[in-house]
Amino acid sequence: MTEAAELPPAPEQAREVFGDRFADAVRYAELLAEAGVQRGLIGPREVPRLWERHLLNCAVLSEVVPEGVTVCDVGSGAGLPGIPLALVREDLKITLLEPLLRRTTFLTEVVELLGLDHVTVVRGRAEEVMGTMSPVHVVTARAVAPLDRLATWGIPLLRPYGEMLALKGDTAEEELKNATSALNKLGAVATSVVHVGEGVVDPMSTVVRVEVGESPGGVRFAAKRAKAARAGRARRRRG
């Protein structure tokens, strides 16, 4: 039996969540089950639970993303949560940031195939694009790294008063508690754990929300951001 044949039919909740983009969501699920598995982007065992554990679990993140903002999905991998979020929220401008070539190749193919004109794929690490990529209102991430480490990559990409939304599992509260000191040094002014997707996914998706003040990344990253911005201006002048 092929991996594609193991992909279950889309649940009724998917029609409600993705609306006019439901057919595109189905196509994305098929791409994950086929090319995604073949290229090692997701494990074969994930195919039977693609809808509940991955697509819907990520799409409901839209409940806590403000309208009309810019978003950077850090360590986007196979496009989770960035692509499901893009399918349900065409008002957002989303950047899928991913360092590995085979993943960015897949992401580019998906974005073009699904006609996601509001999505841009960027190959690179978060620490490399700081200063060259415009700061965003919201950083998203899923299964990238422990919260304290993720914050050092994601928070410096934010605009002042932006927020990082990290999809986490059962350890969310514990991770947040352990990361408090690191988050404070990075300019966090408020943190919380919220649950989204009531009536859509069971259990509900857990999101760690980290809000920053006027200096995302704190003092240490303010200097790095300024240095990167100067280097970017110098490159543009030479160009």
ABEGO torsion letter per residue (X at the ends): XBAAAABBBBBAAAAAAAEAAAAAAAAAAAAAABAAAAAGABBAAAAAAAAAAAAAAAAAAAAABBBGBBBBBBGAEAGOAAAAAAAABAABBBBBBBABAAAAAAAAAAAAAAGBAABBBBBEBAAAABGABBBBABBBBBGABBAAAAAAAAAAABBBGBBBBBBBBAAAAAAAAAAAAAAAAAGBABBBBBBBGBGABOBBBBBBBBBBBABBGEAAAAAAAAAAAAAAAAAAAAX
